[in-house]
Amino acid sequence: MRKSTLLKAAAIAVLPMLALSACGSSSNTNADANGGEQNVTFWYSNSGPAVDAINQLVSEFNDANKGKIKVEASYQGSYTDVQQKFSAAVQAKSTPSILQMNDTSTGYMIDSKMTTPVYKFAEGDSDFDTADLQPVALKYYSDDNGLLSLPFAISQPVTYINNKLAQQAGLDVSNPPTTFAEVVDWANTIHEKTGAYGFSMNMVDSWILEELSASHGELIATPDNGRGGKAVTGVNMTSATQLDMFQKIADMFKDGVALNPGTDPVR
């Protein structure tokens, strides 16, 4: 018998796009700069409805630049798949022109020395305006010199509440939980009062742990989450606040309060 779930946390990572520059296909798919159509290969990891948006943008760009530039977009699987394919492409000297990667891999991509910062392309381009970007995304993907990668799909963690189930447990749906501790209290109450699952969250993505830490003002890497221009020397997941959050999650799964959705990363 399948139990209902009261609270479900969903998360979609920020997806930056990076331009690859240090190596290319040995056959050189780009036409001569003095003439002919320029081919741009674009690897992406979006799935679902987002693919329609990507195909539409690519089609509109190609139509507007017919005979000059042609973008060839192709789905390359999950974020992990793309990173593995990128590593293999570096060895084969056949990297794509543009690569879409998840936010937690940005440091890896920059450190690979295989990318060209976006601000380099934007130099002298009066049409490129970073004012169109959300300030938090602009800060996240920039260093002291400027924008490193282009924020492409910005998302936030979302908590879905089953109001009917909450009301059955005597909870006030007009006053929903606003902190993680309150979410845990609701989950325990719903399980105690109805026997249904009170919580579910996909824990396969490391971004979940980062967001839980960030929302409580906790750094996950030292020094300064890698934002101070210095190389990261350590990872911190052992503060009292972090351990308390992780223990609460573990207890909910162990006690049957939370539904374990498995490790399928599909969103």
VOBA-1610 file (N, C-alpha, C; in pm, whole numbers, padded with zeros to 5 digits, always signed):
BEGIN
Met+00084-00119+00000Met+00000+00000+00000Met+00088+00124+00000Arg+00065+00214-00091Arg+00147+00335-00101Arg+00094+00443-00008Lys+00185+00499+00069Lys+00147+00606+00161Lys+00156+00741+00091Ser+00077+00836+00139Ser+00086+00973+00088Ser+00207+01041+00148Thr+00250+01148+00086Thr+00362+01226+00136Thr+00318+01369+00158Leu+00347+01421+00274Leu+00307+01558+00305Leu+00399+01660+00242Leu+00525+01649+00273Leu+00621+01750+00231Leu+00722+01688+00135Lys+00738+01752+00024Lys+00836+01703-00073Lys+00924+01819-00116Ala+01053+01805-00096Ala+01147+01911-00135Ala+01205+01877-00270Ala+01194+01969-00364Ala+01248+01949-00498Ala+01354+02054-00524Ala+01457+02016-00598Ala+01565+02111-00625Ala+01619+02092-00765Ile+01650+02201-00830Ile+01711+02200-00962Ile+01833+02292-00958Ala+01947+02239-00994Ala+02069+02319-00983Ala+02075+02430-01086Val+02155+02531-01054Val+02182+02637-01151Val+02273+02579-01258Leu+02244+02607-01382Leu+02321+02551-01492Leu+02397+02659-01565Pro+02528+02668-01544Pro+02606+02767-01618Pro+02653+02710-01751Met+02675+02797-01848Met+02731+02755-01975Met+02873+02810-01985Leu+02964+02725-02028Leu+03103+02763-02040Leu+03151+02743-02183Ala+03235+02833-02228Ala+03292+02823-02362Ala+03427+02755-02353Leu+03445+02649-02431Leu+03570+02574-02431Leu+03667+02635-02530Ser+03796+02647-02485Ser+03887+02720-02572Ser+04023+02656-02592Ala+04068+02577-02497Ala+04207+02533-02503Ala+04231+02418-02600Cys+04128+02348-02641Cys+04147+02243-02740Cys+04022+02228-02821Gly+04036+02175-02939Gly+03920+02156-03026Gly+03936+02032-03108Ser+03838+02006-03192Ser+03842+01887-03276Ser+03962+01891-03369Ser+04027+01776-03385Ser+04142+01770-03474Ser+04103+01796-03618Ser+03973+01777-03649Ser+03926+01803-03785Ser+03878+01945-03801Asn+03869+02019-03689Asn+03828+02158-03690Asn+03695+02179-03761Thr+03588+02168-03686Thr+03454+02181-03745Thr+03419+02324-03780Asn+03496+02421-03733Asn+03467+02561-03765Asn+03519+02596-03904Ala+03438+02672-03975Ala+03481+02716-04107Ala+03588+02823-04094Asp+03656+02852-04201Asp+03758+02956-04202Asp+03696+03088-04158Ala+03769+03162-04075Ala+03716+03287-04019Ala+03687+03391-04126Asn+03748+03376-04242Asn+03729+03476-04348Asn+03607+03448-04436Gly+03542+03338-04414Gly+03426+03308-04497Gly+03366+03174-04461Gly+03241+03155-04499Gly+03174+03029-04469Gly+03102+03033-04338Glu+03016+02934-04320Glu+02935+02927-04199Glu+03015+02868-04084Gln+03011+02934-03968Gln+03082+02888-03849Gln+02994+02789-03773Asn+03048+02672-03743Asn+02974+02570-03668Asn+03009+02576-03520Val+02907+02581-03437Val+02925+02585-03292Val+02856+02464-03231Thr+02931+02380-03162Thr+02873+02263-03097Thr+02837+02298-02953Phe+02718+02259-02913Phe+02666+02293-02781Phe+02616+02167-02713Trp+02681+02129-02603Trp+02639+02013-02524Trp+02552+02063-02409Tyr+02434+02002-02392Tyr+02348+02043-02281Tyr+02299+01922-02202Ser+02251+01949-02080Ser+02207+01842-01990Ser+02062+01855-01948Asn+01995+01960-01993Asn+01854+01976-01957Asn+01771+01862-02015Ser+01662+01830-01945Ser+01568+01731-01997Ser+01428+01783-01975Gly+01328+01711-02025Gly+01191+01754-02007Gly+01156+01876-02089Pro+01065+01959-02038Pro+01018+02078-02112Pro+01130+02176-02146Ala+01238+02175-02066Ala+01348+02268-02092Ala+01412+02243-02228Val+01406+02119-02275Val+01464+02086-02406Val+01392+02162-02517Asp+01261+02175-02505Asp+01184+02249-02605Asp+01231+02394-02611Ala+01257+02452-02494Ala+01304+02591-02489Ala+01442+02604-02552Ile+01529+02507-02525Ile+01663+02510-02583Ile+01656+02499-02735Asn+01577+02403-02784Asn+01565+02385-02929Asn+01508+02508-02997Gln+01414+02573-02930Gln+01356+02694-02987Gln+01459+02806-02995Leu+01537+02824-02887Leu+01639+02928-02886Leu+01745+02901-02993Val+01785+02776-03005Val+01886+02740-03107Val+01831+02765-03246Ser+01705+02726-03269Ser+01644+02745-03400Ser+01634+02893-03435Glu+01592+02974-03339Glu+01580+03118-03363Glu+01715+03180-03392Phe+01817+03137-03319Phe+01952+03191-03342Phe+02002+03151-03479Asn+01985+03024-03515Asn+02033+02978-03645Asn+01962+03049-03761Asp+01831+03072-03746Asp+01757+03143-03850Asp+01806+03286-03865Ala+01839+03349-03752Ala+01882+03488-03755Ala+02026+03502-03806Asn+02101+03392-03802Asn+02242+03399-03842Asn+02275+03301-03954Lys+02174+03272-04037Lys+02190+03175-04146Lys+02305+03216-04238Gly+02390+03119-04267Gly+02505+03145-04353Gly+02624+03200-04279Lys+02606+03236-04153Lys+02715+03292-04073Lys+02756+03199-03959Ile+02657+03165-03876Ile+02682+03078-03761Ile+02572+02974-03751Lys+02610+02851-03724Lys+02513+02745-03702Lys+02546+02671-03573Val+02451+02669-03481Val+02468+02598-03355Val+02411+02458-03367Glu+02489+02359-03329Glu+02446+02221-03329Glu+02437+02175-03184Ala+02314+02169-03132Ala+02292+02134-02992Ala+02264+01985-02978Ser+02319+01924-02873Ser+02296+01782-02852Ser+02293+01750-02703Tyr+02195+01666-02666Tyr+02180+01623-02528Tyr+02286+01519-02495Gln+02354+01538-02381Gln+02465+01450-02346Gln+02442+01372-02217Gly+02320+01371-02167Gly+02292+01295-02046Gly+02296+01380-01921Ser+02312+01315-01806Ser+02313+01383-01677Ser+02438+01468-01661Tyr+02442+01546-01553Tyr+02560+01629-01526Tyr+02685+01542-01513Thr+02670+01429-01445Thr+02784+01338-01429Thr+02829+01284-01564Asp+02732+01249-01649Asp+02765+01199-01783Asp+02843+01304-01862Val+02796+01428-01855Val+02860+01535-01931Val+03003+01557-01884Gln+03023+01556-01753Gln+03158+01577-01701Gln+03252+01466-01746Gln+03202+01342-01744Gln+03284+01230-01789Gln+03314+01239-01938Lys+03212+01278-02017Lys+03233+01292-02162Lys+03328+01407-02193Phe+03319+01513-02112Phe+03410+01626-02130Phe+03554+01583-02106Ser+03576+01507-01999Ser+03712+01459-01968Ser+03767+01374-02082Ala+03680+01289-02138Ala+03723+01205-02251Ala+03749+01290-02374Ala+03668+01394-02394Ala+03684+01481-02510Ala+03814+01560-02502Val+03855+01596-02382Val+03983+01666-02365Val+04097+01578-02412Gln+04092+01451-02373Gln+04196+01357-02413Gln+04197+01337-02565Ala+04077+01337-02624Ala+04066+01316-02768Ala+04079+01446-02848Lys+04096+01557-02778Lys+04105+01689-02840Lys+03983+01716-02929Ser+03866+01689-02874Ser+03743+01708-02951Ser+03633+01768-02862Thr+03670+01865-02782Thr+03573+01926-02692Thr+03472+02008-02771Pro+03350+02024-02717Pro+03249+02108-02783Pro+03287+02255-02771Ser+03216+02338-02846Ser+03242+02482-02837Ser+03187+02540-02707Ile+03067+02495-02671Ile+03000+02543-02550Ile+02948+02423-02473Leu+02965+02428-02342Leu+02926+02316-02256Leu+02839+02367-02142Gln+02728+02299-02119Gln+02642+02331-02005Gln+02674+02235-01891Met+02702+02292-01774Met+02740+02210-01660Met+02667+02260-01537Asn+02651+02174-01436Asn+02582+02219-01315Asn+02672+02307-01229Asp+02610+02378-01135Asp+02682+02479-01059Asp+02797+02424-00976Thr+02780+02304-00917Thr+02884+02251-00831Thr+03007+02203-00908Ser+03000+02202-01041Ser+03115+02164-01123Ser+03187+02285-01183Thr+03140+02404-01149Thr+03199+02525-01207Thr+03347+02536-01173Gly+03380+02513-01046Gly+03520+02522-01005Gly+03608+02425-01082Tyr+03556+02304-01101Tyr+03630+02202-01177Tyr+03656+02249-01319Met+03553+02308-01381Met+03568+02354-01519Met+03668+02469-01529Ile+03663+02562-01436Ile+03757+02674-01438Ile+03899+02624-01415Asp+03916+02534-01318Asp+04048+02481-01286Asp+04105+02396-01399Ser+04019+02345-01486Ser+04068+02262-01596Ser+04148+02343-01698Lys+04134+02476-01692Lys+04205+02566-01787Lys+04160+02542-01931Met+04042+02484-01949Met+03993+02456-02083Met+03883+02553-02126Thr+03852+02650-02043Thr+03742+02740-02073Thr+03790+02884-02090Thr+03713+02960-02165Thr+03736+03103-02180Thr+03630+03178-02101Pro+03669+03265-02008Pro+03569+03338-01928Pro+03475+03418-02016Val+03349+03426-01977Val+03250+03501-02053Val+03290+03646-02069Tyr+03352+03705-01965Tyr+03387+03847-01975Tyr+03486+03873-02088Lys+03563+03772-02128Lys+03655+03790-02241Lys+03577+03807-02371Phe+03470+03729-02386Phe+03387+03740-02506Phe+03309+03871-02506Ala+03276+03919-02387Ala+03192+04039-02376Ala+03269+04168-02397Glu+03401+04162-02394Glu+03481+04283-02413Glu+03452+04347-02548Gly+03412+04471-02543Gly+03384+04544-02667Gly+03247+04517-02725Asp+03167+04434-02660Asp+03033+04403-02708Asp+02932+04488-02631Ser+02885+04591-02693Ser+02794+04683-02625Ser+02656+04623-02600Asp+02625+04514-02670Asp+02494+04450-02653Asp+02488+04359-02530Phe+02607+04324-02478Phe+02611+04234-02362Phe+02600+04317-02235Asp+02494+04293-02158Asp+02468+04372-02039Asp+02440+04280-01921Thr+02530+04278-01823Thr+02513+04191-01707Thr+02399+04238-01616Ala+02346+04356-01643Ala+02233+04405-01564Ala+02110+04318-01585Asp+02109+04241-01695Asp+01997+04152-01722Asp+02000+04026-01634Leu+02111+04004-01563Leu+02126+03885-01481Leu+02089+03914-01336Gln+02035+03814-01270Gln+02005+03828-01128Gln+02134+03853-01051Pro+02137+03950-00960Pro+02259+03984-00886Pro+02324+03864-00817Val+02244+03776-00757Val+02301+03662-00686Val+02372+03567-00782Ala+02315+03549-00902Ala+02377+03462-01002Ala+02504+03526-01057Leu+02497+03657-01080Leu+02614+03729-01131Leu+02731+03716-01034Lys+02703+03732-00906Lys+02808+03722-00805Lys+02864+03580-00796Tyr+02774+03482-00803Tyr+02815+03342-00787Tyr+02912+03300-00897Tyr+02888+03346-01018Tyr+02968+03299-01132Tyr+03073+03398-01178Ser+03110+03491-01092Ser+03211+03591-01127Ser+03329+03587-01031Asp+03443+03633-01080Asp+03555+03660-00990Asp+03586+03808-00998Asp+03701+03850-00951Asp+03733+03993-00950Asp+03743+04052-01091Asn+03764+03967-01192Asn+03779+04015-01329Asn+03647+04025-01404Gly+03549+03947-01361Gly+03421+03950-01431Gly+03354+03815-01435Leu+03255+03803-01523Leu+03172+03683-01533Leu+03251+03567-01594Leu+03254+03455-01524Leu+03330+03338-01571Leu+03248+03247-01661Ser+03123+03222-01622Ser+03034+03138-01702Ser+02897+03203-01702Leu+02816+03167-01800Leu+02688+03234-01819Leu+02576+03157-01750Pro+02512+03217-01647Pro+02398+03151-01583Pro+02287+03128-01686Phe+02242+03004-01697Phe+02148+02968-01803Phe+02010+02932-01751Ala+02006+02858-01640Ala+01877+02817-01584Ala+01888+02826-01432Ile+01834+02931-01376Ile+01848+02955-01233Ile+01724+02904-01160Ser+01746+02818-01062Ser+01635+02759-00989Ser+01658+02767-00839Gln+01554+02736-00765Gln+01561+02739-00619Gln+01498+02611-00563Pro+01539+02571-00443Pro+01471+02458-00378Pro+01324+02493-00356Val+01238+02396-00377Val+01094+02419-00361Val+01037+02311-00270Thr+00953+02351-00176Thr+00885+02256-00089Thr+00737+02252-00126Tyr+00688+02135-00161Tyr+00547+02115-00191Tyr+00477+02062-00067Ile+00361+02117-00035Ile+00286+02075+00082Ile+00151+02017+00039Asn+00122+01898+00089Asn-00008+01835+00066Asn-00104+01892+00171Asn-00179+01995+00135Asn-00266+02064+00231Asn-00372+01972+00292Lys-00426+01883+00209Lys-00531+01793+00258Lys-00477+01704+00370Leu-00358+01652+00349Leu-00298+01564+00449Leu-00260+01642+00574Ala-00212+01765+00555Ala-00177+01849+00669Ala-00299+01879+00755Gln-00411+01906+00690Gln-00535+01935+00763Gln-00584+01813+00839Gln-00565+01696+00781Gln-00604+01573+00850Gln-00525+01554+00980Ala-00403+01609+00981Ala-00319+01599+01099Ala-00341+01714+01196Gly-00436+01803+01163Gly-00467+01915+01250Gly-00371+02031+01238Leu-00296+02038+01128Leu-00201+02147+01107Leu-00268+02263+01034Asp-00220+02383+01060Asp-00276+02504+01002Asp-00207+02534+00869Val-00271+02502+00758Val-00209+02519+00627Val-00195+02667+00588Ser-00266+02754+00659Ser-00252+02898+00632Ser-00126+02954+00698Asn-00063+02871+00780Asn+00060+02912+00848Asn+00165+02802+00829Pro+00215+02786+00705Pro+00305+02675+00673Pro+00442+02693+00738Pro+00521+02588+00744Pro+00655+02596+00802Pro+00745+02688+00720Thr+00829+02762+00789Thr+00921+02856+00721Thr+01067+02826+00751Thr+01093+02732+00841Thr+01230+02691+00872Thr+01239+02540+00858Phe+01362+02490+00848Phe+01380+02345+00835Phe+01332+02273+00959Ala+01356+02332+01077Ala+01310+02270+01201Ala+01159+02255+01201Glu+01088+02355+01149Glu+00942+02349+01144Glu+00896+02244+01043Val+00970+02229+00932Val+00938+02125+00834Val+00945+01988+00900Val+01051+01968+00979Val+01068+01840+01049Val+00953+01817+01148Asp+00914+01922+01219Asp+00802+01909+01313Asp+00673+01870+01241Trp+00647+01933+01128Trp+00528+01900+01049Trp+00534+01755+01003Ala+00651+01714+00956Ala+00666+01577+00905Ala+00638+01476+01016Asn+00693+01499+01134Asn+00670+01408+01246Asn+00524+01406+01289Thr+00461+01523+01288Thr+00320+01531+01327Thr+00231+01456+01229Ile+00255+01475+01100Ile+00172+01409+00999Ile+00186+01258+01007His+00309+01213+01035His+00331+01068+01044His+00265+01012+01169Glu+00276+01086+01279Glu+00218+01041+01406Glu+00066+01038+01401Lys+00007+01140+01340Lys-00139+01153+01340Lys-00209+01068+01235Thr-00143+01046+01121Thr-00210+00977+01010Thr-00143+00847+00967Gly-00017+00830+01005Gly+00057+00712+00961Gly+00116+00726+00823Ala+00090+00839+00757Ala+00144+00863+00623Ala+00286+00916+00632Tyr+00357+00907+00520Tyr+00489+00970+00516Tyr+00472+01121+00532Gly+00562+01182+00607Gly+00553+01326+00629Gly+00655+01406+00552Phe+00746+01337+00482Phe+00855+01411+00416Phe+00919+01321+00311Ser+00972+01384+00207Ser+01052+01312+00107Ser+01145+01411+00039Met+01267+01369+00016Met+01363+01457-00051Met+01468+01373-00122Asn+01497+01408-00246Asn+01600+01339-00323Asn+01736+01388-00275Met+01815+01298-00219Met+01944+01335-00161Met+02062+01302-00253Val+02034+01267-00378Val+02142+01224-00466Val+02229+01339-00512Asp+02178+01462-00509Asp+02250+01578-00561Asp+02322+01651-00448Ser+02452+01673-00462Ser+02529+01741-00359Ser+02481+01883-00336Trp+02407+01938-00434Trp+02355+02073-00422Trp+02260+02083-00303Ile+02191+01975-00270Ile+02099+01974-00157Ile+02174+02008-00029Leu+02288+01943-00007Leu+02366+01967+00113Leu+02421+02110+00114Glu+02460+02159-00002Glu+02510+02296-00010Glu+02400+02395+00027Glu+02279+02373-00026Glu+02169+02466+00000Glu+02126+02462+00146Leu+02121+02343+00205Leu+02086+02333+00345Leu+02187+02409+00432Ser+02314+02398+00396Ser+02418+02468+00471Ser+02409+02618+00449Ala+02395+02659+00324Ala+02392+02802+00292Ala+02273+02872+00356Ser+02159+02803+00361Ser+02039+02863+00418Ser+02054+02888+00568His+02151+02821+00630His+02178+02841+00772His+02307+02920+00794Gly+02359+02981+00687Gly+02478+03064+00700Gly+02606+02987+00721Glu+02608+02859+00682Glu+02725+02775+00703Glu+02806+02762+00574Leu+02937+02773+00585Leu+03026+02750+00471Leu+03050+02600+00456Ile+03064+02555+00332Ile+03093+02413+00310Ile+03237+02391+00265Ala+03308+02499+00232Ala+03447+02486+00191Ala+03530+02599+00251Thr+03654+02570+00278Thr+03745+02671+00333Thr+03861+02691+00238Pro+03910+02816+00225Pro+03858+02935+00292Pro+03743+03001+00213Asp+03648+03056+00285Asp+03543+03143+00230Asp+03467+03081+00114Asn+03440+02950+00123Asn+03366+02880+00017Asn+03433+02891-00120Gly+03562+02917-00120Gly+03635+02929-00246Gly+03609+03058-00320Arg+03548+03156-00251Arg+03509+03280-00317Arg+03613+03391-00302Gly+03719+03367-00227Gly+03814+03475-00202Gly+03934+03476-00294Gly+03928+03399-00401Gly+04041+03399-00493Gly+04150+03300-00455Lys+04132+03230-00344Lys+04230+03131-00301Lys+04173+02991-00321Ala+04262+02897-00346Ala+04220+02760-00370Ala+04157+02700-00244Val+04056+02618-00263Val+03991+02551-00151Val+04086+02448-00091Thr+04098+02451+00041Thr+04189+02360+00110Thr+04116+02256+00194Gly+03985+02274+00211Gly+03912+02177+00291Gly+03762+02190+00273Val+03691+02086+00313Val+03546+02085+00307Val+03491+02071+00448Asn+03391+02152+00479Asn+03333+02149+00613Asn+03190+02100+00608Met+03165+01984+00668Met+03030+01932+00682Met+03009+01883+00825Thr+03084+01942+00918Thr+03082+01889+01054Thr+03048+01995+01159Ser+02995+02108+01118Ser+02956+02207+01217Ser+02835+02154+01296Ala+02810+02211+01412Ala+02699+02167+01495Ala+02566+02182+01420Thr+02551+02291+01346Thr+02427+02315+01272Thr+02408+02213+01161Gln+02515+02185+01085Gln+02507+02089+00977Gln+02478+01949+01029Leu+02548+01909+01133Leu+02526+01776+01190Leu+02383+01761+01240Asp+02330+01867+01298Asp+02193+01863+01348Asp+02093+01843+01233Met+02113+01916+01123Met+02024+01903+01007Met+02033+01763+00948Phe+02155+01715+00928Phe+02172+01584+00866Phe+02117+01473+00956Gln+02131+01490+01088Gln+02079+01390+01181Gln+01927+01386+01177Lys+01865+01505+01166Lys+01719+01511+01158Lys+01669+01437+01033Ile+01739+01458+00921Ile+01701+01391+00797Ile+01718+01239+00812Ala+01832+01198+00866Ala+01859+01055+00885Ala+01754+00991+00976Asp+01718+01063+01083Asp+01619+01008+01177Asp+01483+00990+01110Met+01444+01087+01024Met+01314+01075+00957Met+01310+00954+00866Phe+01418+00928+00795Phe+01422+00810+00709Phe+01423+00682+00793Lys+01503+00683+00899Lys+01515+00564+00984Lys+01384+00531+01053Asp+01312+00632+01098Asp+01188+00611+01174Asp+01065+00593+01086Gly+01083+00597+00954Gly+00969+00579+00865Gly+00886+00703+00845Val+00933+00815+00898Val+00862+00943+00880Val+00879+00991+00737Ala+00995+00966+00679Ala+01026+01014+00544Ala+01025+00900+00444Leu+00977+00928+00325Leu+00979+00833+00214Leu+01112+00846+00141Asn+01183+00735+00128Asn+01309+00734+00055Asn+01279+00717-00094Pro+01303+00822-00176Pro+01269+00813-00318Pro+01373+00743-00403Gly+01481+00695-00341Gly+01586+00629-00418Gly+01686+00730-00470Thr+01769+00686-00562Thr+01877+00769-00612Thr+01859+00813-00756Asp+01737+00799-00808Asp+01711+00841-00945Asp+01717+00994-00951Pro+01815+01053-01025Pro+01829+01197-01027Pro+01732+01268-01121Val+01648+01193-01193Val+01558+01255-01288Val+01459+01345-01215Arg+01441+01470-01267Arg+01353+01565-01201Arg+01231+01586-01287
//
